[in-house]
Amino acid sequence: NPEFRPRDRAKSREILRHEFAIDDPFLFYVGGSDSRKNLPRLLTAFRTILDQGYSGKLVLAGETFLWDIEEVRLLRQQIERQKTGPFVIFPGYVPDRLLPNFYSACDLFVFPSLYEGFGLPVLEAIRCEAKVLASQSSSIPEVAGKAAVYFDPEKEDSIVEAFGRIYDNLSLEESLRLECRRQSQRFSWKKAVGQIFDLYDSRQ
């Protein structure tokens, strides 16, 4: 979607302040809440990141986080146990028109999935030139290429270590931004349709 492009950071933060009452630096995740998304490990890693001095929030966006379902109840119980309630925000469903503002305003976009068929939010974040922290699993490295910093999704310590490598690292931030521009050019719906037609032609 051409709407996914870098937005002005200050204006994006003002929009999020007005629309969602988010007024702090934050790490951002958007997607589902099912077990393959690996959110319990992200929450445990976030507790450590807070203990190490990070002063921002963790924003978990997606409509299912507001549902009364077991997977969400377990996440909320974990948040209560780890005493991170004041630092975790559930904005619910975020429309596409506002997602670029989240990607542009966040300190980091974090995607800890154990498995993805593609991982569209990673590509959206890259298109918006967000700093991306992603799991080194399934299709995600193919989608993000060199435009992300990776971690082992089965190890909370790996998430924390990767956060330390990327957060406030200005030289790495600039190189990642350049890689975002290169990597995002590899993907478009037009190219995808062309590849599908090429595949059909090769089978005839």
Beta strands, then each sheet from edge to edge (+ up, - down):
strand 1: 26-30
strand 2: 57-61
strand 3: 88-92
strand 4: 108-111
strand 5: 132-135
strand 6: 148-151
sheet 1: 3+ 2+ 1+ 4+ 5+ 6+
end
